[in-house]
Amino acid sequence: MSAKRRSVVGAGLSLPLLASFTSAAPDAAASETGVADAAGAGRLGTVSDGWVEVRWTPQGQAVLDREEVVVKPVAPARLVKNAHGTAIRFPLRPSEGDPSLADLQRASGAGRLDGGVVFRTPRASFHVEDLEGFLHNGEVSGTYVANGAEIRHAPVFRPGLAEGRLTTQSVAPGKPMRVKVAEVPLRPTQELLDRFTHTFGKPSFTLDTVLAHVTAEGLYTPPKG
């Protein structure tokens, strides 16, 4: 494979990572189809005033560095710094969902981010926006628009929601409350490993490798009744 082709594919493989982060936000519902069904049945609350932060682990950053991929946010997304390092923060669009606070690992749903990112390699540039993710059966799939073309990807990451730190605001039952899920690890699926192996050869990461962490927060209003 040519260096140019490897560079382009390297950026392409990293795009689903960003689309995946939308589903780790505390607005989980049933699935891309289940969201509409549950909403029609009045079982979903709403999430507003939310955001999602994305932070690569050293292992995830090493994958990008190896293919010379540089990631920059596009407003209103922005860089933020905390005790864990530098992350990209995206505003989360208002949506409907059920955060499954009693058992985060059972959460599933959809979410869309405002802003975007630019992936640059020495030979190509990708402007990515309209990031949307779907979480179902413990795996993340999604869609995004790259250089004007809509792209869908099959499940490539497994979010460890049960490993994240959940904090909720103490409010009366049925009242809006702030919900935050911090440091949720993302691990690759077998499909991502197979795709990477086909393109680059044996990967430096495994199914157990945490490639990124996600932190998300939003104001959750439970459904009436």
N, C-alpha and C positions, 0 to 999 in steps of 0.2 A: 504494500500500500504506500502511495506517495506521501511525503511529509505534509503536503497541502491537504490531502484527503484525511489523514490522521488528525490534523489540526481541526478541521471542520467537524469531523465525527466526535472528537473529544469535547468540543463545545456542545454539540448536540446531545451527548449523553448526560451532560450536566443540566440541561434545561428541565427535564422532569423533576429534578430535585427541587427547583423553585416552585413548580406547580404543586408538588406534594405538600408544601407547607401550609397551604390554605386549609387543608383538612384537619390539621392538628389544632385549629382554633376551637374555642369553647362554644361552637354553634352546631354541634354534630346532630344530624338527623338520620334518616333511614338509609338512603342511597340516592343516586341521581334520580331514580324514579320514585323511590320511597318518600322522598322529601315532599313531592307534590301530593302523594296519597295521604301522608300523615297530616299535611297542612289542611287538606280538604276535610279531614276528620276532626280537625281542631285539636290535635294532640301536641302541636309544636308551639314553643314559645318564640320569642324574637331576641336577636342579639344586635346591639347597636354600640356605637362609640368603641369599636374594637380595633385591635392591631395584632400583627404577627411578626415576630422576630426570628431571623434565620442566622445561625452561627455554625460554620463548618468546624469540625474537629480537625486536629493536625492530620489525621489520616485522610479525611475528605479533602482538605486543602492540598495535600500531597498529590492526590489524583489530578486535581486541576492544574497544579504547578507542572506536573510531568508533561501535560499536553499544552502548557503555556497559555492557559485560559485565565483571563483577568475579568472579574465581575464588578460592575459599577451600578449603583442604583439610579433609577429614573424617577424624578419627583412625581407624586408626593412621597414615594419611598425614599428612605434616607439611611445613612450610616449612623449607628449609635455605639457607644462604648460602655461596657460595664466590667464587673470584676472578672468575668469569664473571657473578655476579649472584645473584638469588634463584630458587630452583627448588622444585618440589613433589616430595617423595620418597615413593614408595609401596613397602611391603613386597611382594615377589613370592612368591606361593604356591609350595610345592614342586611340581615338574613334571618331565616327561621331555622329552628332546630331544637334539639334536646341534648344537653351536655352530658347526660348519663352520669351525674355526680356520684352516685352510689357505687358505680363500677366503671371507671373510665375505659377499661379495656373493651367494654361492650359498645362503646360509642361508634357511630358511623354517621356519615353525612357529606355535606358539600359546602364549599365556601369560595368566595372570590376576593382577590386583592386589588387595591388601587395602586397605581404606579406600575413600575416595571423594572427591568434590568437590561444592561448591555453586556453581552459576553464578547470579549475581544481576544483574538489570537493573532499571531504575527501575520496571518494571511487572510483572515476573514473577521467580520463583525456581525453579531446577531442582536437585533433590537427585539426584546421580548416584552409582551404586555398581555393584558386580559388573562392573567394566571388564575386558573380555577382547578380545584382538587376535589376528588371524591374518595371518601374512606369507607370501605366495605369489607367485612370479613377480615379485619386486621391488616389490610393492604391498601396502598394508595395508588390511584390512577389519576388522570387529569387531562386538561387541555390548556393550550396557550397559543398565542399568536406570535410567530417568529418571522420578522421581516415581511409582515403582511400576510403570511400563510398560516391558517389554523392547523394545529397539530394535536392529535390525540395520542396518549401513550397508555399502555397496559400497566397493571400494577408493577412497580419497580422498587417500592420502599415499604417497610413495615415499621410503623411508629410504635414505640414502646410506651403507650399512654399510661400504663400502670406504674411505670418507673418515673414519671414526671411528678413534680410537686404541685399539688392542688391547693389553692387557697380560695375561700369564698367569704363574702361579706355577710355578717350576721344581721339578718333582717327578719321581719315577720313573714310567716308562710304566705306565699302568693305575691309577695312584693318583689320589685326588681332588685337584683343584687349583682355586684361585680364578681366575676369569676376569672381566675387566672390559673393557667397550667404552665409550669415552668420546666425548662430543661428536658423536654421530651426527646429521647434518642430516636434517630432514624437509622434503620439497618436495611441493607439491600435484600431484594428477593432473589430467588434462583434465576428468574428471567433476566434481571439486570446482570448477574454474574455471567450468564450464558452469552448475553449480547456483548458484554465487555470482552469476554474471551474470544469471541468470533472476530472482533474488530482489532484488538490489541495483543491478544495472547493471554497467558495466565495472569489474572489480576493480583494486585498486592493486598487485596482485602477479601474477606470471607463473609458468609452469611451472618456471622456474629460481630462484624466490624461496625462500629457506630460512625457514620460518615458526617452526621450533623446533629445539632440540637435545635429544637423549636420551642419558643416561649410565646404564648398567646394570652390575650386578655380581652374581655368584653363585658358589656352590661346586659345581663340576661333577664328578660321579663317572661315569667312562666305563662303558659296558656290559661285563659280564664276557665274556671270551672274544674 
